[in-house]
Amino acid sequence: MGRYVVRRLLQMIPVFIGSTFIIFMMMYALPGDPVRALWGERAPDEAQMAAMRRDLGLDDPILVQYWNYITGLVQGDFGTQIRSRREVIDVIADALPATLRLTALAFLITAVVGISLGLLAGLRAGKKTDRGILFVSLLLISVPVFVIGYLYQTYFGIKWGWISPTVRDSENWGELLLPALALASLSLAYVTRLTRTSIVENRRADYMRTARAKGLPQQRVIGTHLLRNSLIPVVTFLGVDLGNLMAGAIVTEGIFNINGIGRAVYTALNAREGATVVGIVSFIIVVYLVVALLVDLLYAVLDPRIRYA
């Protein structure tokens, strides 16, 4: 197990470098001058622009800029914003708590509701309950998240008044429920269908017939044997989806007025604050990699037959 973890950690290094290199090139190598953008419609001062580029290291070759960024990142330096001269790590620290709360609530909804509906549909495969759940899940997959967000906001928040249509306090879990539902809708539908398919497949397995032949209680047959073995592909999806939820928060936070990571990325893109975008994306990449490792290690818990050399 120890050697496997070390090997996976070493594999993360080229993945992280490659991912950050791509986003860095997209922000700094594409046409557009973030220093020139500071002047807006006014005529720029060429001497001041040259001094700012030199101070920010933007006059260096692009590969040198990336090397400087990576070496600084290893030391905990995510860069500095051009306009405000604020440290990017401070921007992330201010925006991250709201996004983490939103992502955690959306992940909880996805896992609990998705697995429960998938289990129910799988146990009633071919019946009205199964067809109804499949129809709703297909509907959620077909509708974009920004449309779902506006629908939830319009009906649950404005017309029916069940909950606030916008988030005034990101520390209030009740106000985060509606955007979390919107954020979780697509993932919830996929988890439901994946769980249902896995349940239907495993119900016909030999070990299920053996468990019933032993006279084990139905609850134990479903909970210990059927559900546990069916959750392996679901856990894989949930692990990858955790990073997707953080990335998808960009749209959801805009709809529900949440000052989180998504709003910070959107603002930085409009202002061409490359350091902020690259820093936030680098953080999300680390989340992806760590969660992927934890998911692989969780396989051994769900299925004792799995061993890592």
N, C-alpha and C positions, 0 to 999 in steps of 0.2 A: 504493500500500500504506500509506504513512504517513498519508494523509488518511482512509483506511478505519479504521485503528487509532484515530486521534483521534476519529472519529465514533462508534465503538463505545464508547470510554471515556466520552464524553459521554452516551451512551444508558444507561450503567450507573448514572449518578447518580440519575435518577428511579426506576429499578428498585430500587436499594438503599434509597432513602428510603421508597418504598411498602412494601417488604417489612418493613423494620424498624419502620415505623409500625404495621403490622398486628400484629406480635408484641408491640410495646410496649403497644398498646391491650388486647390479650388478657391481658397480665400485670397492668396497672395500672388499667384501667377496669372490669374485671369485678368482681363482688362479692367481698369478702374484704379483710381489713386485715392486711398483713404485720407491722405494728407491734403490733397487738392479739395476733397469734399468738405473740409473744414471751412473753406471760404464761401461755400454756397454759390450764390449768383455774383458775388463780388469778384473783382479782379484780384488774383492771388499775388502775393509778394514772393517772388522767386527765391530771394535770399532766405527768407524765413522758412519757406518750404524745404529748401535744401538742408537747412540747419535741423529742422524737425526730422527729416528722413535720416540724417546722419545720427541724430540723438536716439532715434528708435531702431536704428540698424536696418532700415528699409532700403538703404543704398548698397547693401551687400548683395552678392549673388544669392539666388533663391535657395540653393543648397546650403550655403553658409547660414542663412537665416533659419532654415529648418534645424540645422545642427545646434545653433545657439538656443533655439526653442526647446529642443529635446534635452540638452544638457541642463537648462534651467528647470525644466519640468521634473527631472530626476531629483533636483534639490528642493522641489516644492514651489518653484516660481512658475506660475501660469501666465505670466506676462502682465502688461499694463495697458489700460484703455488709452486711446489716443486723445479723445476729447476731454475726458474728465481727469485723466492721469490717475485713475483709481486702479488698484490692484484687482486683477481678474479673480483671484482667490476670494477676495472680499465680496465681489458680485455673486459668486457661486454660493458662498456661505449665507448670504442674505436671501437668495432665491430658493436654495435647496430645501429648507424645511417644508415649505408649502407644497413643493412637488413631491417630496417623500410622503407626506400625509395623503395627498391625492392618489399617488401610485399605490401606496399600501392599502388604502380603502378599495381602490379599483381591483387590485390583485385579490383581496379577500373575497370580493363579490364574484370575481371570475372563478376562483377555485371552488368556493362553497356552492354557489348557485349552479355553476356549470357542471360540476361533478354530480351534484344531486339530480339535476334534470337529465343528465346523460345516463345515470344509473336507473332512474325511473323509466326512461324511454327504452333502455336496453332490456329491462326486466319485462316490459310490456311490448316487445317488438311486434310490429304488424297490427297493433290495436289502435284505437282512436287516440289514446294518450300519446303514443309514439308518433303518430302522424302529425298531431297538433304541435308537439315539441319540435319536430323536424321542420315544420312549416315556419314557426316563429324564428328558429335559428337561421333558416335560409333567408328570411326577411331581414334579420339583423346583419347578415353577411352582405346582403345586396345594397343596403343603404349606407352611404358614406357617413363617417363619424360626425362631420360638421352639420349634416342634415339631422341626424339623430339628436345632436346637442341642441339645435335650434327648436326641434319639435318638443323635446323634454322641457326646455326653457319656456316655450310658449304655453304649453298645456299645463304641465305640473306647477310651473312657477307663476305665470301671469293669469291664465284663464281660470284655473281651479284654485290657485293660491295655496297649494299644499306646502310649498317650500319656497324660499327666496330664489328668484331667477338669477341673481348674481351673488357672488361671494364677497361679502364685506369684511369678514374676519376669517382668514385662512386657518386659524387655530380652532375654529368651530367645526367639529366633525359633522354636525347636522347640516351646515351649509355646504359642506363638501360632498354630501351624499349624491346630489343631483349630477354634478360634473363627474363624479366617480362612476355613476351608472352609465353616463354617456361614454366615458373613456373605456369602460369594461365591456360594452355591448358586443363589439366585434369579437374580442377574445373569448367572451362568455359563450358565444355561439359556436366557435371552433372547439372549445373544450367540451361543450355539450355533445357535439357530433362525434368527436374523437372518443369520448368516454362511452357513448352509446355503441359505436362500432366495436370497440374493444370488449365491452361487456357481452355483446351478442356473439362474438367470436369465441370468447373463453367459456361461455355457458355450455358449449358443445365439446369442451375438452375432456379428456379421459379423467383427469384428476377431479373434475367436478362430479362425474358419475361415481367415482370412488368415494368421495366425501359423502354423497347422499346415501350410498350403499352402506356406509358405516353407521348410518342413523344419526349423523350430526345435526344439531338444530339448524333451522333455516337461516337464522341470523348469523351463526358462525360460518356457515357455508358461503353466504354472500359477503360478509365483512372480512373474514380471514382469508378465504381462498379466492373467491371471484374478484372482489374489488381490489385486493392487494396486488394481484397479478395483472389486473387490467389498468392499473394506474401508471405503469412504467412509461408508455408513450405519452400519457397525459402530463406526467412530471417533466418529461423532456420539453414539451411545448410550453408549459408554465415557466420553466427556467428561462427559455429564450424570450418568452413574452414579457418578462419583467422589464427587460431593457426596452422592448417595444412600447410598453406603457409609458415609460419615462420619455421616450422620444415622441410618442403620440400626444403627450400633454401639451405640446406647442399649440395645437389647434384648440383643444379643450380649454386651456387656460385663457386663450384669447376670447372664446365665446362667453365664458363665465367670469371674466375679469379677475383672474387669479394672478398675483404677482409671483410667479415661480420661474423655474428654469426655462420653460417654454416661452414665456413672455420675454425673458432676458435674451434668448436666442433671436427671437423675432425683432426686438429692438436693435440688437447688435447687427443683424443682417441689414436692416434699413440704414444704419449708420456706418456700415462697412467697418465695424470693429472686429477685425479678423482674430485678434488675440482672444476676445471673449468667446467667439463661436468655436474656435479650435480648442480652447480650454474646457468649455462645457462638453463638447463632443468627446474629448479625451476622457473626461470623467465618466461619461456614459459607456464608452468602450471598456473601461476598467470594470464597470458594473457587469456588462455582458460577460466578460472573460471570467470573473470571479464566480458569478452565478452558474455559468456553464460547468465550471469545475465542481461546484457543490452539487449540482444535479447529477453528474457522473458518479460522485461518491455516494449519493443517496440511492443509486440503483442497488448497491450491495445491501442496503437496509430493507428495501422492498423485496428483493429476491436474493436469498442467502446463497443461491447457486453461483451468483456473480462474484468473481474474485479478480483482484487487480494485482498484477505482478510488478 
